[in-house]
Amino acid sequence: MAKRKVASRPAAQPAVKKKWSGHNAAAKSAVRKTIKSKGRVSKAKPARKARPKQTIAISHHREEDFKADGLRAYAKYRDLGIKDATHGLAQAHVIRLQGPCNPAEVSKLHYHDVEFQMVYVLKGWVKTYMEGQGETLMKEGSAWTQPPRIKHLIMDYSDDVELLEVILPADFKTVELAS
């Protein structure tokens, strides 16, 4: 029996997804209009609001910069200039809790309506309570984040404690809860 010669076919090419570059924006827009006109919905991302340009913030240690003008009466705060430099996107300050600790004054359960909060112990120690975590002793070099709206309080602290706190956004609401 004679062998028949079979013609080979070219291999199927994989589908290539068209990438739209910046200069093809008009074409992309036209395709979206066509899709919408056929009853389909385009999944275009909403335009992002432009933030003002951030500036450099430099803060050198000066004792006179610690002020009792912050959230808590038992603390002095040294603003690091981040709020102004970021146009309110974030704030950062060094906090000195004034000793000795008075648990009746500091141990008030509360939360902050923030997107992000991080604390780093620069000096001394602080004992905290956070919902879902319980009591934790934070010492020099310890750091923690507090998820948005987590209920927490300070239980005790050393007379020399200094904390670095970073919060987003710079302006936020604090809610104290009934004991």
Order of alpha helices (4+ residues) and beta strands (2+ residues): alpha-beta-alpha-beta-alpha-beta-beta-beta-beta-beta-beta-beta-beta
